[in-house]
Amino acid sequence: MADQLAIETQRLGKSFDEVQAVKSLDLAVPQHSIFGFLGPNGAGKTTTMKLLLGLARPTSGSGTIFGHDIVRDSLAIRARIGYLPQHPRFIDSMTARETLRFTARFFFSGPASGIEQRIDEMLKLVGLTEKADRPVKGFSGGERQRLGLAQAQINDPDLLILDEPAAALDPIGRRDVLAVMERLRERTTIFYSTHILDDVQQVSDTVAILNRGALVAHGPIEHLLNGGDHTVYTVTLDSAPTDALAATHARVSTLPWVTGMETLHRNGATTWQIGVTDEHTAKAQLLRHILSDARVTVTGFAQKKHELEEIFMNLMEVA
């Protein structure tokens, strides 16, 4: 499993005097994934990224990137990663092409003859071909972020670390940056921090949620949206005799893999939200148990999808 991970940390921590910015962090970032590192401002996201990049030393625990220790093997790690800070800075008088050419001279690991080809490839990837020879000072916020992504990707890294890549952008700029991240999915692993919930839900495969330096959730995005370990099914019932509904409710609620049932009444219809611990069994048997009484008619049956905002707010209240 370890050789399939881009990033792995074990009880990683960082303290500043009496303040514990990162607390015993255990992360596992699969290769070729888009990993959303989510949390409110001040949660410890940027500190964690600095630890991974070798820009800060941990006060406890350990971490590896592609098997290299983040403290001892910092130079080997940097050769395989690209980094985009939250506010990338450029020389405004330089064009996008000149900016990438300047960066490539330091970080591009291919032959010198391939630099111009690589620059053209990156400009096309981020949608800046038509503006390649215009000064950066005239670029919008979204265009500057896309240029930053091209700059971070110029050395064809195995891992991209992006700090709030779309935080300060308008909706169009955010859309464009997320589209570039999607295009990069097949080329590299992307680890990016954000506090924008909608962005995470759009592009991430896996997510970790940090609050006050501590990890409060970690796993595939679909797992979180499905309710984590407790899947919920929503069942809508047409009008049926009260005794039939009561008997069905009593029968279903006592099934060993049902954790609870909530009843809602809307527009003359009854809806049950049924929590289950065994998704496979529920998918195969739940509807059959409900329909075992011929007087009960089901008009809707689906696994409930949670919104990430709902999950996030619940976790923040508990933490």
N, C-alpha and C positions, 0 to 999 in steps of 0.2 A: 504493500500500500504506500509506504513512504516514497518509493521511487516514482509514484504517480502524482506526487504532490509538488506544486511549485513552491508553496510556503507552508512551513509547519512551525508552530511555536508551542512551548511547554512551560506553563506557569510564568510566562514572560511578565516582568514588572519594571516600572520606572518610578522613582520617587525624586522629588525636589524638596529637600529639607523635610518638612513635616507633611508635605502634600504628596499623596500617592496618585500620580497621574494615570498610570496603567497598573491594573491589579490582576496578577496571576492569570494571564491571558493564554488560552489554548485555542489556536486556530489551525485549520487544515484547509488549504486552498488547492483544489484540484487543478492539474495542468489543463490548458485550453478551455478554461472557464472564464466567465465574467463574474467577478466576486464583488458584491456590493458591501462596503464597510459603512454601516449606517449608525447614526447617533446624533443627538443634539449638539449644538456648538459647545465646546468645552468638555466633550465626553472623553477625549483622549485619542481621537482618531489621528491627528497630525503627529502626536508624540509617538504613536505606534509606528507610523510610516517612517519617521526619523530613525527609530530603532532598527527597522528592516533595512533601511538604506545605509546603515552604518554611520549616520550623522549624530547619533547619541548612543551611549552605552547603557545597557540594561543594568538595573541594580539587583535584579533577581531573575531566575529562570533562564531559558535559552531559546534559540530559534535557528531555523535553517532555511535557505533558499536554494532549491535544486540540490539539496544535500550539503551545501556549504554553510558553515557556521557564520552567523551574522556578525560576530565579533572578530573571530580569527581570520575569516576568509573574505573580508570586505572588498578587496580589490577584485577577486575572482567573481564575486557577485555583481559588482558594478559593470563588469564587462558583458553581462548577460541581461541587463535591465535598461529600460528607458524610464525617465521620470518627468512628469509634468506638475510643477507647483501650482498652487491655487491661483496665483497671479503671475503668469509668465511675463518676463521682461525682454524687450527686443530693442535693437538700435533702430529708431524710427526712420532714419534716412536710408537704411538698407531695404532692398526689395525682399520679397519672400524667397526668391531663388538665391539671392546672396546670403540670406540668413541661413538657409539649409546648407549651402556650400561651405559657409564658415563652420557650422557645427560638424558637418561630415568630415572635415579635415582632422578633427579631434577624435571622432567616435566611429566613423565608418570603417568596418573591418575588411571590406572587400578591396579589390584592386583599384588603384587610382583612376584607371580608365573607366571604371564603372560608376564613379561618383555622379556624373551628370545624368546618367541613366537612372540611378537611384533617386536623385532629386526629382526628376520628371515623374517617376513612379509615385513618390510621396505626394507631390502636388496634385496629381490626379486622384489619389486615394482620398484626400481630404477636400477635394472640390475647389482647389485654388489655381488650377491651370491658367484660367483666363486672367487672373490677377498676379501671376507669378513674377512679373517684372514691374510691379507697382510698389512704391514705398510703403512700408508697414504702417507708417503714421496715419494713412488714410483708411486703415482696416477697421471694421466694426469689432465689437467685443467677441462675437461668435467667430469671425474670421481669424482673430488673434488666437483664440483657443484652438481652432483647427490647425493653424500654423504650429502652435505648441505641440499638438499631437503628432504632426509630421516630423517635427524636430526630435521628439522623444522616440519616434519609430525609425529614425534615419539609420541606425546601426542594426536594424532587423533584430530587436531584442527578443528573448524568450519570455520576458515578463515586462509588462507596463504597469507602473505605479502612478496613479493619477489622484491628485489631491483636489477634491471638489471641482471637477472639470467643467461643470455647467452651472455652478452656483450663482454667478453674477450675470447670467445671460437672460435675454428676453425669450419668450416661448419659441420663436423661430431659431434663435441661436442654440438653444438647448436641443431642439429637434435635430439640428444639423450635427451637433457634437455627438449625440446619442447614435445617429446613423453611422458616423465614422467608427464609433466603438463597435457597432454591430459588424461592420465590414472587416474590422481587425480580428474578430473572433477566431477565424480559422488560422490566423498567422501567429497568435501569441496568447498568453494568459494575461488577463486584465484584472488588476486589483485597484479598486477606486473607492475613495471615501466620498460621502455625500450626506446631506441632511434632507434632501429632496426625495420624498417617499415615492412619488410617481415615477421618477427616473429609475429607481431600483426595480419597481414592479415591471417596467417596460423591457429592460435589457438584461437583468441579472439572472444567472443560473443558481447561484448560491449567495446567501446573505448572512452577515453577522451583525448583531445589534449591540452597540456599546452604550453604557450609561454610567457616568461618574467613574470611568476607568475600568468598569467591570463588564464582562460579557454576559448579556442577559438572554440571548438567543443566537443559534448558529445552525444552519442547515440549508438544504435545497429550498429555493423560494416556493416551489409548489407545496412542499411539506408544510411550510408556515402558513400559506394561504388556505390550505385544507384544514387547518386547525391544529397542526402539530400532532401530538400523539392521540388526540381525541377528535376523530372525524365526526362531522355533523351532517346528517341528511335532512333535507326539507321535504315534507310530504304534505301535499294539499289534498283535502278530502271534500267531495261533494256532499250535499245534505244527506244525512243518514239518521236513522232512529237513535235517540240518545243512549238507549241501552246497548246498541250495537257498537257505538263509539266508545262507551265506557268499558265494555268487555274487551274490545280490541286494544284499547289503551293499557288495560291491566295486563293483558297477555304479553304485549310487546315490551312493556317496561320491566318485566321480570326476566327477559332473555339475558343470559349470562354476559353477553358482550355489549349490552345496552347500558350506558352510564346515566342516562337521564332523558326526560322528555319535557319539552316546553310547549304549551298550547297557546296558539294565537287565533283570534277570531277577526276576520276581515271580510267585509262585503258579503256576509252570509255564508262564507266558506270557513272551514276549520283547517288550520295549518299546524302540523307537529314538527318541531325541530328535535331530532333524535340524535343524541350523542352516542357514538360507538367506539369501542377499543379495537375491534377487528374489522378493518375496512373490507377485506376480501370476503369474509363471511356475510357481512351486512349487504354487500353488493349482490351476493347470490341468494340470500334468504329473507332479507328484511321485507321486501315488497310482498313476498309470498305469505309471510305471517300476517301482514296487514289485510291482505285480500282473502284470507281463509274464511272470513264471514262474507257471504254473498251480498249482504245488505250494505256493505261498505264499498264506495266507489272512489278510486284515486284519480285525480285530474292532473297531478303534478308530482314528480319524484326526481330529486336531484341532490347531488352532493353539494353542500353549501361552500361557496368560495368566500373567504374573508377578504376584506380590503386590508392592505398593508398598514394603512393609517390606523385602523381599528386595533390591529395587533400591536403596533408600535405604541399607541397611547396606553393600552392595557399594561404593556411591559414597563413603561415609564412610571405608571402609578404604583406598580408592585415594587419596583427597584428602590 
